[in-house]
């Protein structure tokens, strides 16, 4: 990384939350910034222009002239303009890499195909319950770079990391957690091997403890090839189970832990494995008293005319929806669809056939999911999300559950899964008017 001398020329590629955080950090250090983005942001340009930031919208140039390139997570590091610039002597970084480079706190990193947000939030809750100062952020939409200057060595930074962020990360957290690895984001990664390699960068260097899911064949194979300390976690209905260096520790699932489903017990086991040594089992019991999960993750919204509505918009992959259906129980009416990730819908089709009373499909992937279901459960297909919701609400009777668990990204009709989940909540609220 080049020094932040005054006037350093920087290209910020993409101007979402991560891009803005990086721009703010570098502006404070005297950098001269040009932002390159495909679309004009909705807000905030005037303030940045007043600070001397230039903007270039549309397609990237053939080569960037700046000395430092700051990549937003959704931009692959091998796009031609980046590769040409690196060949000409430029350096590549990201908001995540800048954070790791300047963070004084102890860092716990969490990645995985599913469960990383809940696991990261559980880690933060457990540490806070033990009296530690915790900074939580990363892929959950809260960049940590803006707070790095306020962190202390005695603090903990709990960082959720996506494969996009990990692609070029050369520094690793002190404690690294991989909740699981299943096919995901194969519409962005070149193949499964690249996806797995990106996830494994979470323990590239500097990691002292690696926390892995015992029930993942992929992670079992990875564990055979590492030299650092590995703790495996698993869970059953009553216990959290940790295995390390031939020793086993079993703990009762706290009475205060109210999140449903086997996957959430595994998330708790992973979280406790990460904080073991900083948090006692007794503290875990009290620390979870007020923990009610994370919005958009099997989130109970309301009961209207006897029908229970649950928002699990975060379920952007088939494996997430399979877990949600297992956890929710009964035979819900399920809203599924959006934009696929290039992975098979066969597992979620089997789960829908086994658990759902009816399926309401919408969006780009609706036809593909309907084909996978193959008539094993009643399906109703719509172009718009709101139409699918209306049909599910009309069919539902008192005692039923309507579950939003899309198995797809939201990007065909929404900005992100949060906007989709918020819209679902609004539609539920409107039923009472």
C-alpha positions as semicolon CSV with decimal commas, in nm:
position;residue;x (nm);y (nm);z (nm)
1;X;0,000;0,000;0,000
2;X;0,135;0,342;-0,089
3;X;0,161;0,610;0,177
4;X;-0,125;0,852;0,211
5;X;0,074;1,157;0,114
6;X;-0,128;1,469;0,044
7;X;-0,258;1,468;-0,310
8;X;-0,243;1,090;-0,360
9;X;-0,455;1,014;-0,668
10;X;-0,725;0,759;-0,592
11;X;-0,993;0,596;-0,806
12;X;-1,292;0,483;-0,602
13;X;-1,473;0,218;-0,809
14;X;-1,839;0,211;-0,714
15;X;-2,008;0,453;-0,476
16;X;-2,231;0,255;-0,245
17;X;-2,176;0,232;0,129
18;X;-1,827;0,084;0,097
19;X;-1,720;0,334;-0,168
20;X;-1,841;0,630;0,036
21;X;-1,669;0,501;0,350
22;X;-1,341;0,462;0,162
23;X;-1,375;0,807;0,005
24;X;-1,437;0,970;0,345
25;X;-1,138;0,791;0,497
26;X;-0,903;0,890;0,214
27;X;-1,031;1,248;0,188
28;X;-0,945;1,297;0,555
29;X;-0,591;1,196;0,466
30;X;-0,555;1,444;0,182
31;X;-0,619;1,216;-0,116
32;X;-0,737;1,346;-0,455
33;X;-1,032;1,128;-0,545
34;X;-1,215;1,042;-0,863
35;X;-1,525;0,824;-0,830
36;X;-1,612;0,588;-1,114
37;X;-1,966;0,446;-1,102
38;X;-2,207;0,301;-1,355
39;X;-2,504;0,501;-1,234
40;X;-2,547;0,845;-1,080
41;X;-2,601;0,805;-0,701
42;X;-2,931;0,930;-0,563
43;X;-2,779;1,156;-0,298
44;X;-2,477;1,330;-0,155
45;X;-2,280;1,438;-0,462
46;X;-2,275;1,808;-0,377
47;X;-2,089;1,755;-0,048
48;X;-1,823;1,543;-0,215
49;X;-1,782;1,780;-0,508
50;X;-1,732;2,062;-0,257
51;X;-1,438;1,860;-0,120
52;X;-1,284;1,831;-0,465
53;X;-1,409;1,485;-0,562
54;X;-1,455;1,429;-0,937
55;X;-1,719;1,189;-1,073
56;X;-1,719;0,978;-1,390
57;X;-2,042;0,792;-1,459
58;X;-2,106;0,515;-1,708
59;X;-1,866;0,250;-1,835
60;X;-1,515;0,233;-1,691
61;X;-1,236;0,383;-1,903
62;X;-0,994;0,143;-2,069
63;X;-0,739;0,219;-1,796
64;X;-0,744;0,422;-1,475
65;X;-0,483;0,696;-1,442
66;X;-0,488;0,703;-1,061
67;X;-0,216;0,543;-0,846
68;X;-0,453;0,368;-0,604
69;X;-0,772;0,185;-0,699
70;X;-1,037;0,118;-0,432
71;X;-1,265;-0,165;-0,544
72;X;-1,623;-0,192;-0,419
73;X;-1,721;-0,551;-0,331
74;X;-1,946;-0,611;-0,631
75;X;-1,674;-0,525;-0,883
76;X;-1,452;-0,817;-0,980
77;X;-1,079;-0,750;-0,941
78;X;-1,004;-0,886;-1,287
79;X;-1,210;-0,648;-1,500
80;X;-0,991;-0,531;-1,792
81;X;-0,960;-0,169;-1,675
82;X;-0,827;-0,282;-1,337
83;X;-0,583;-0,530;-1,487
84;X;-0,442;-0,272;-1,730
85;X;-0,400;-0,022;-1,447
86;X;-0,218;-0,273;-1,228
87;X;0,012;-0,356;-1,518
88;X;0,092;0,017;-1,537
89;X;0,192;0,029;-1,169
90;X;-0,133;0,111;-0,991
91;X;-0,223;-0,062;-0,662
92;X;-0,556;-0,221;-0,575
93;X;-0,732;-0,214;-0,239
94;X;-1,085;-0,197;-0,095
95;X;-1,272;-0,051;0,200
96;X;-1,236;-0,387;0,376
97;X;-0,861;-0,401;0,315
98;X;-0,816;-0,044;0,436
99;X;-1,002;-0,137;0,753
100;X;-0,784;-0,441;0,820
101;X;-0,470;-0,238;0,756
102;X;-0,560;0,034;1,009
103;X;-0,771;-0,149;1,271
104;X;-0,609;-0,157;1,619
105;X;-0,879;-0,379;1,774
106;X;-0,890;-0,758;1,799
107;X;-1,075;-0,880;1,490
108;X;-1,314;-1,173;1,465
109;X;-1,412;-1,242;1,104
110;X;-1,717;-1,439;0,996
111;X;-1,793;-1,575;0,653
112;X;-2,002;-1,858;0,506
113;X;-2,266;-1,923;0,246
114;X;-2,541;-1,897;0,507
115;X;-2,570;-1,777;0,864
116;X;-2,283;-1,530;0,877
117;X;-2,494;-1,227;0,972
118;X;-2,673;-1,404;1,257
119;X;-2,346;-1,559;1,376
120;X;-2,168;-1,222;1,371
121;X;-2,454;-1,063;1,566
122;X;-2,446;-1,347;1,819
123;X;-2,071;-1,302;1,865
124;X;-2,124;-0,930;1,926
125;X;-2,407;-0,997;2,174
126;X;-2,198;-1,248;2,369
127;X;-1,896;-1,018;2,388
128;X;-2,108;-0,720;2,493
129;X;-2,273;-0,936;2,755
130;X;-1,927;-1,001;2,897
131;X;-1,858;-0,627;2,916
132;X;-1,641;-0,586;2,607
133;X;-1,660;-0,292;2,365
134;X;-1,764;-0,430;2,027
135;X;-1,775;-0,281;1,677
136;X;-1,998;-0,484;1,443
137;X;-2,009;-0,438;1,067
138;X;-1,886;-0,540;0,725
139;X;-2,105;-0,721;0,474
140;X;-2,415;-0,650;0,686
141;X;-2,420;-0,302;0,533
142;X;-2,227;-0,113;0,803
143;X;-1,870;-0,033;0,691
144;X;-1,629;-0,033;0,984
145;X;-1,368;0,193;0,827
146;X;-1,544;0,514;0,948
147;X;-1,500;0,406;1,311
148;X;-1,146;0,268;1,290
149;X;-0,988;0,582;1,434
150;X;-1,203;0,548;1,749
151;X;-1,121;0,184;1,814
152;X;-0,889;0,074;2,094
153;X;-0,661;-0,227;2,121
154;X;-0,884;-0,368;2,394
155;X;-1,195;-0,350;2,169
156;X;-1,331;-0,624;1,948
157;X;-1,423;-0,573;1,583
158;X;-1,665;-0,838;1,456
159;X;-1,655;-0,831;1,077
160;X;-1,895;-1,012;0,847
161;X;-1,712;-1,093;0,523
162;X;-1,857;-1,194;0,187
163;X;-1,667;-1,382;-0,082
164;X;-1,669;-1,056;-0,282
165;X;-1,484;-0,876;-0,003
166;X;-1,246;-1,165;0,055
167;X;-1,137;-1,200;-0,310
168;X;-0,836;-0,970;-0,265
169;X;-0,792;-0,964;0,113
170;X;-0,433;-1,030;0,221
171;X;-0,478;-0,969;0,594
172;X;-0,683;-1,200;0,810
173;X;-0,870;-1,175;1,141
174;X;-0,721;-1,313;1,460
175;X;-1,020;-1,547;1,490
176;X;-1,190;-1,668;1,171
177;X;-1,529;-1,839;1,146
178;X;-1,666;-2,020;0,839
179;X;-2,026;-2,117;0,907
180;X;-2,057;-2,341;0,598
181;X;-1,975;-2,349;0,227
182;X;-2,242;-2,445;-0,026
183;X;-2,289;-2,338;-0,391
184;X;-2,361;-1,964;-0,399
185;X;-2,291;-1,657;-0,613
186;X;-2,197;-1,871;-0,910
187;X;-2,341;-1,602;-1,135
188;X;-2,049;-1,381;-1,017
189;X;-1,766;-1,623;-0,940
190;X;-1,615;-1,812;-1,231
191;X;-1,682;-2,147;-1,063
192;X;-1,715;-2,321;-0,729
193;X;-1,338;-2,350;-0,690
194;X;-1,297;-1,972;-0,707
195;X;-1,581;-1,929;-0,458
196;X;-1,421;-2,169;-0,209
197;X;-1,080;-2,008;-0,256
198;X;-1,228;-1,667;-0,180
199;X;-1,388;-1,795;0,141
200;X;-1,056;-1,948;0,249
201;X;-0,880;-1,611;0,230
202;X;-1,037;-1,536;0,568
203;X;-0,747;-1,730;0,723
204;X;-0,476;-1,643;0,470
205;X;-0,234;-1,493;0,725
206;X;-0,238;-1,388;1,088
207;X;-0,526;-1,611;1,197
208;X;-0,467;-1,785;1,529
209;X;-0,795;-1,978;1,557
210;X;-1,017;-2,116;1,281
211;X;-1,379;-2,212;1,359
212;X;-1,540;-2,457;1,114
213;X;-1,870;-2,641;1,073
214;X;-1,818;-3,010;1,148
215;X;-2,105;-3,109;0,917
216;X;-1,947;-2,959;0,604
217;X;-1,746;-3,202;0,390
218;X;-1,578;-2,908;0,218
219;X;-1,464;-2,759;0,549
220;X;-1,346;-3,099;0,673
221;X;-1,118;-3,122;0,369
222;X;-0,995;-2,765;0,421
223;X;-0,910;-2,843;0,784
224;X;-0,674;-3,119;0,672
225;X;-0,460;-2,867;0,484
226;X;-0,416;-2,596;0,750
227;X;-0,156;-2,567;1,025
228;X;-0,346;-2,332;1,256
229;X;-0,568;-2,436;1,548
230;X;-0,910;-2,558;1,428
231;X;-1,227;-2,583;1,635
232;X;-1,521;-2,772;1,485
233;X;-1,875;-2,689;1,595
234;X;-2,208;-2,865;1,568
235;X;-2,538;-2,863;1,753
236;X;-2,843;-3,072;1,828
237;X;-3,177;-2,985;1,986
238;X;-3,032;-2,959;2,336
239;X;-2,657;-2,906;2,309
240;X;-2,383;-2,703;2,147
241;X;-2,083;-2,920;2,063
242;X;-1,721;-2,806;2,016
243;X;-1,430;-3,028;1,911
244;X;-1,067;-2,921;1,922
245;X;-0,742;-3,121;1,923
246;X;-0,915;-3,440;2,029
247;X;-1,113;-3,280;2,312
248;X;-1,488;-3,225;2,319
249;X;-1,696;-2,966;2,499
250;X;-2,074;-2,986;2,524
251;X;-2,295;-2,707;2,654
252;X;-2,670;-2,693;2,698
253;X;-2,852;-2,461;2,460
254;X;-2,940;-2,161;2,682
255;X;-3,303;-2,129;2,783
256;X;-3,281;-1,767;2,672
257;X;-3,199;-1,862;2,310
258;X;-3,527;-1,818;2,121
259;X;-3,424;-1,838;1,753
260;X;-3,590;-2,136;1,582
261;X;-3,420;-2,407;1,381
262;X;-3,117;-2,634;1,374
263;X;-2,925;-2,381;1,165
264;X;-2,959;-2,116;1,436
265;X;-2,832;-2,355;1,704
266;X;-2,531;-2,416;1,480
267;X;-2,487;-2,039;1,445
268;X;-2,482;-2,012;1,825
269;X;-2,229;-2,295;1,851
270;X;-2,005;-2,115;1,602
271;X;-2,042;-1,789;1,793
272;X;-1,954;-1,943;2,127
273;X;-1,655;-2,123;1,974
274;X;-1,529;-1,785;1,852
275;X;-1,561;-1,612;2,190
276;X;-1,461;-1,901;2,414
277;X;-1,202;-1,765;2,651
278;X;-1,367;-1,421;2,652
279;X;-1,722;-1,530;2,746
280;X;-1,827;-1,793;3,000
281;X;-2,127;-2,026;2,957
282;X;-2,296;-1,842;3,244
283;X;-2,254;-1,508;3,068
284;X;-2,388;-1,663;2,746
285;X;-2,716;-1,740;2,924
286;X;-2,769;-1,379;3,033
287;X;-2,624;-1,220;2,717
288;X;-2,893;-1,380;2,501
289;X;-3,188;-1,268;2,711
290;X;-3,273;-0,979;2,478
291;X;-3,142;-1,130;2,154
292;X;-3,427;-1,160;1,907
293;X;-3,235;-1,225;1,590
294;X;-3,167;-1,001;1,294
295;X;-3,431;-0,831;1,075
296;X;-3,525;-1,020;0,758
297;X;-3,417;-1,356;0,905
298;X;-3,725;-1,559;0,997
299;X;-3,857;-1,237;1,146
300;X;-4,209;-1,257;1,285
301;X;-4,397;-0,951;1,155
302;X;-4,759;-0,977;1,269
303;X;-5,070;-1,187;1,288
304;X;-5,357;-1,059;1,073
305;X;-5,696;-1,233;1,075
306;X;-5,530;-1,530;1,243
307;X;-5,256;-1,560;0,978
308;X;-4,892;-1,536;1,089
309;X;-4,653;-1,347;0,860
310;X;-4,276;-1,410;0,862
311;X;-4,015;-1,212;0,672
312;X;-3,703;-1,406;0,575
313;X;-3,598;-1,193;0,279
314;X;-3,231;-1,267;0,355
315;X;-3,290;-1,616;0,215
316;X;-3,119;-1,535;-0,114
317;X;-3,004;-1,892;-0,185
318;X;-3,184;-2,227;-0,202
319;X;-3,000;-2,360;0,107
320;X;-3,129;-2,068;0,314
321;X;-3,486;-2,139;0,214
322;X;-3,441;-2,510;0,291
323;X;-3,326;-2,414;0,642
324;X;-3,612;-2,167;0,688
325;X;-3,873;-2,426;0,589
326;X;-3,725;-2,675;0,832
327;X;-3,724;-2,419;1,113
328;X;-4,069;-2,268;1,062
329;X;-4,255;-2,599;1,088
330;X;-4,607;-2,673;0,969
331;X;-4,709;-2,618;0,607
332;X;-4,668;-2,248;0,526
333;X;-4,770;-2,059;0,216
334;X;-4,432;-1,957;0,076
335;X;-4,338;-1,661;-0,144
336;X;-4,035;-1,753;-0,357
337;X;-3,854;-1,587;-0,646
338;X;-3,642;-1,300;-0,768
339;X;-3,312;-1,333;-0,952
340;X;-3,120;-1,660;-0,931
341;X;-2,750;-1,698;-0,856
342;X;-2,669;-1,965;-1,111
343;X;-2,719;-2,253;-0,867
344;X;-2,964;-2,542;-0,882
345;X;-3,314;-2,499;-0,742
346;X;-3,354;-2,877;-0,695
347;X;-3,292;-2,872;-0,316
348;X;-3,542;-2,595;-0,250
349;X;-3,796;-2,758;-0,482
350;X;-3,771;-3,078;-0,274
351;X;-3,814;-2,878;0,049
352;X;-4,114;-2,689;-0,087
353;X;-4,273;-3,017;-0,196
354;X;-4,221;-3,158;0,153
355;X;-4,321;-2,860;0,364
356;X;-4,525;-2,596;0,176
357;X;-4,903;-2,592;0,137
358;X;-4,869;-2,367;-0,166
359;X;-4,593;-2,170;-0,339
360;X;-4,629;-1,821;-0,483
361;X;-4,361;-1,746;-0,741
362;X;-4,252;-1,410;-0,877
363;X;-3,971;-1,253;-1,076
364;X;-3,702;-1,368;-1,316
365;X;-3,649;-1,712;-1,163
366;X;-4,019;-1,802;-1,126
367;X;-4,036;-2,026;-1,430
368;X;-3,716;-2,213;-1,341
369;X;-3,836;-2,279;-0,986
370;X;-4,177;-2,390;-1,110
371;X;-4,008;-2,638;-1,342
372;X;-3,797;-2,773;-1,053
373;X;-4,106;-2,815;-0,832
374;X;-4,265;-3,017;-1,114
375;X;-4,621;-3,006;-0,981
376;X;-4,542;-3,167;-0,646
377;X;-4,701;-2,875;-0,461
378;X;-4,953;-2,617;-0,592
379;X;-4,768;-2,323;-0,749
380;X;-4,896;-1,983;-0,859
381;X;-4,673;-1,768;-1,079
382;X;-4,676;-1,387;-1,104
383;X;-4,460;-1,120;-1,261
384;X;-4,464;-0,881;-0,964
385;X;-4,381;-0,942;-0,598
386;X;-4,691;-0,758;-0,476
387;X;-4,917;-0,983;-0,683
388;X;-4,762;-1,295;-0,532
389;X;-4,811;-1,151;-0,183
390;X;-5,175;-1,058;-0,251
391;X;-5,250;-1,410;-0,375
392;X;-5,086;-1,571;-0,071
393;X;-5,274;-1,342;0,169
394;X;-5,607;-1,420;-0,002
395;X;-5,551;-1,796;0,017
396;X;-5,433;-1,796;0,379
397;X;-5,682;-1,895;0,649
398;X;-5,671;-1,846;1,024
399;X;-5,391;-2,059;1,168
400;X;-5,183;-2,047;0,850
401;X;-4,837;-1,898;0,807
402;X;-4,728;-1,685;0,511
403;X;-4,351;-1,701;0,476
404;X;-4,133;-1,484;0,253
405;X;-3,829;-1,702;0,184
406;X;-3,728;-1,620;-0,173
407;X;-3,428;-1,851;-0,243
408;X;-3,312;-1,574;-0,479
409;X;-3,160;-1,228;-0,474
410;X;-3,390;-0,926;-0,487
411;X;-3,212;-0,743;-0,765
412;X;-3,469;-0,793;-1,040
413;X;-3,732;-0,579;-0,862
414;X;-3,565;-0,429;-0,553
415;X;-3,245;-0,253;-0,450
416;X;-3,155;-0,536;-0,212
417;X;-3,305;-0,798;0,019
418;X;-3,366;-0,534;0,286
419;X;-3,588;-0,326;0,059
420;X;-3,775;-0,642;-0,040
421;X;-3,826;-0,738;0,324
422;X;-3,936;-0,388;0,418
423;X;-4,188;-0,392;0,132
424;X;-4,323;-0,725;0,259
425;X;-4,364;-0,570;0,605
426;X;-4,550;-0,274;0,454
427;X;-4,785;-0,507;0,267
428;X;-4,857;-0,694;0,591
429;X;-4,926;-0,366;0,770
430;X;-5,162;-0,258;0,491
431;X;-5,375;-0,572;0,548
432;X;-5,489;-0,423;0,877
433;X;-5,609;-0,095;0,725
